[in-house]
Amino acid sequence: MKNVNFLLITAVLLMPQMAMADDTPTNAMAASNPTATPQTVSLYDQGLAASQANDFQKALPLFEQALRNDPNNPDILNMLAHSQRKIGLIDESLANYKKALELRPNFPEAHEYLGEAYIEAALRELEVLKSDGGDAKENVEDLTNFIKDAAQKT
C-alpha cells in the first residue's frame, strides 16, 4: 500500500513537469495555431501517425482534409508536403514547403524537407536525362558532377 501511495504522490507531483515537457508535434501544432479546431487537430494527429508508420498514401488525404479546414497552417502544409514527396509528388511538395515557409520563415523541419525535395527533384531530372539515351550523355555527366560537387561543399 505504501508503494502505491508513493507512486500516486510521485505521479501527481511530476504531472505539471511532464505536461510542460510535452512538445509532441500535435502540441506544437496546436500551440502555434491556437485557433485550430479539434477536428483539424485530430486529422493532423491521424496523418502524423500514418506518416510515422510510413503509410504516406493514408497520411496524404488526412493532411489534405486538415488543410481544407485550416488552409494557412504551416504545420499541416509541411506534413502534407512531406507525404507528397514520399509518394513521388515532388513538384506539389515543393510548392507546399514554400507556402509553409512563407507562413513561418523560421521552420527548421520545413527547410530540411525542402532541401531534400530539391535533391530528389535533381535526381529525378538525372533519371530523365539518362532515359534520353546517348544524346544526353554530356548533360548526364554535367548534372552528375554538379550534384557531386555540391555534396562535397557541405
Salt bridges, closest charged atoms under 4 A:
ASP75 OD2 - ARG104 NH2 2.83
ASP91 OD1 - ARG124 NH2 3.09
GLU116 OE1 - ARG85 NH2 2.90
GLU120 OE2 - ARG85 NH1 2.83
GLU125 OE2 - ARG124 NE 3.38
GLU127 OE2 - LYS130 NZ 3.58
